[in-house]
Amino acid sequence: MKTFKKENLTVKIFPNRDEMGLDAAKDVSKKINELLANKDELNMIFAAAPSQQDFMAHLTSDKSIDWTRINAFHMDEYIGLDKSAPQAFGNFLKERLFSKAPFKSIHYIDVEAVDPEKEAVRYAKLLEKYPVDIVCLGIGENGHIAFNDPHVADFNDPKRVKVVELDTACRTQQVNEGQFTQLNLVPTQAITITIPGLLKADSMFCMVPAENKAVAVERTLNGEINEECPASILRTKENAVLYLDKASASLLN
């Protein structure tokens, strides 16, 4: 493992994604137990993406975590999919995480919301009621965090949750990763927690394996900190860690 700092962001590079996922799970578990030693319960936000699967598998096998004291949220959701669609992020997380641990509560964004703007307001109020302690996230090929694609990302967003239009790069990634068979099946809109909403967390753990993320990782760490690469904001965050494998770190010096 190689470790270094980029501004406030700690970066860890591993030989493969399984070792990356295991170390991230150990770090998240440690933080969970530290927080629960001083408070009755905590609130976590999770990303739904193939990049998170190694981490989630190791996290759910950790027997030291008292899941009954954790309230769970997900950071984004498509608009317009059927509630039973496997691509829905709530379903993705239910299969790989939420069904595997006895969470105190699980709060889903309604993928079939009739009024997405009202659903965004509802979810924002939940996040006010349950202030976030830990965010577990990834980075998209276009540098997005959650569904804050470059054209809608706002480091000073006044909203905690909002409705967004997804850019073509983001939607194409969903096809390339096998979530959808063709681009016209990928929804064009989503509900997402905003960047300020994510940054409210005490701690952020960002897992980014695979070669298709190498350009985004290089831009995140070496480019300017601005909305053209939304993930670059992680360099300003105290208590943030970026986990990479050899492939995703391949363009770093």
Secondary structure, 3 states (H helix, E strand, C coil): CEEEEECCEEEEEECCHHHHHHHHHHHHHHHHHHHHCCCCCEEEEECCCHHHHHHHHHHHCCCCCCHHHEEEEECEEECCCCCCCCCCHHHHHHHHCHHHCCCCEEECCCCCCCCHHHHHHHHHHHHHHCCCCEEEECCCCCCCECCECCCCCCCCCCCCEEEEECCHHHHHHHHHCCCCCCHHHCCCEEEEECHHHHHCCCEEEEEECCHHHHHHHHHHHHCCCCCCCHHHHHHHCCCEEEEEECCCCCCCC
